[in-house]
Amino acid sequence: MSSGLDQPGLSPGASATFWIYGAQDRLARLSPEANGALRMTVNGRAVTSGEAFLLGGINKVVVTGAGRPASLRGLRVTAGGGAAPHGYEAEAAQVAGTARIGDVSLASGGRAVFDIGGAPGNGNTLTFPQVMADKAGPYALTIRFSNDEQSKATHYNPDPLARTARISVNGAKPVLATFPNGFHANNWWEMTVPVTLRAGANSIQISGEEQPNWDGRTYASQTWP
């Protein structure tokens, strides 16, 4: 796909923004049709190799002049190459607390791990102890998940709840990722989270706990269990 923009003389520091649609989470090659030095970011992250991970949906691509005035005619987006992704089944990882492995027909392999996270201070975690990376650097961690939780609803108004996961790499401070509601425990979606891995084996733990109200002390579940 080529997105056209005729903007001659893109001076240093000046930028052009493209909004790029991705049909699914995947690696893509982004090639500015330009003369002159440029920098490029995708969803706020710098692109150094010409390849970037696009999220399913809309992605923000910013092309910035980095030298003498550049002539930018467009941005070509094609399928990316790169190494084949590593895949790991949740039921083969380490389950702790009351998180449990169960059978479910539409999960890959027919099994999945349920009930990760819960009340504040819980120990219901899922840990992948041997996530391999060929070299150190940023990676796209794509998680296949389901979330059917709803609070008590009226007869005409369902109240689906998003869930926040805490994703910790090699024991570092967790990254928070919000997983939307899919309305059924056997409806599987994908969510991609950027992580930084070291070369070789990495440990990735997924946990979760209810977040406090704005006062930082009370919890919604105390009022609405």
Disulfide bonds with the S-S distance in Angstrom:
none
